Amino acid sequence: MNEAEIKLKRTESLLLELIPEALSSLNDKRLHEIDILEVKCSRGRSDAKVYLNPSSLTEQEKRDSLKLLRKARPIVETFCLKDQGWYRCPKLTFEFDEQLKKSQDIEALFKKIAKD
């Protein structure tokens, strides 16, 4: 692992800690309940995708949550800037992680095949 990869991983782990802290400082209780699973930064650390846990939310709640998060994005980025003293913060994009659901569906198919 070279130095650039280490910096990238460090930034991702910092954002994984800072984003929930920033969301909990906001007044909207719906944002406090959102679980963040992972943060993936681009190579140049100018963009970051924040993956959220969709398990306990309906489709309508997911849409509402994404809308709230898009509105709160500048506040969260400012919080990260001030907390870490960074010159700039990665532009955050929020999306729900559907990989867990896909893997559960695949496992269910394998179990069904095993029974037959």
Buried (B, 14 or more C-beta within 10 A) or exposed (E): EEEEEEEBEEBBEBBBEBBBEBBEEBEEEEBEEBEBBBBEBEEEBEEBBBBBBBEEBEEEBBEEBBEBBEEBBEEBBEBBBEBEEBEEBBEBBBEBBEEBEEEEEEEEEEEEEEEE
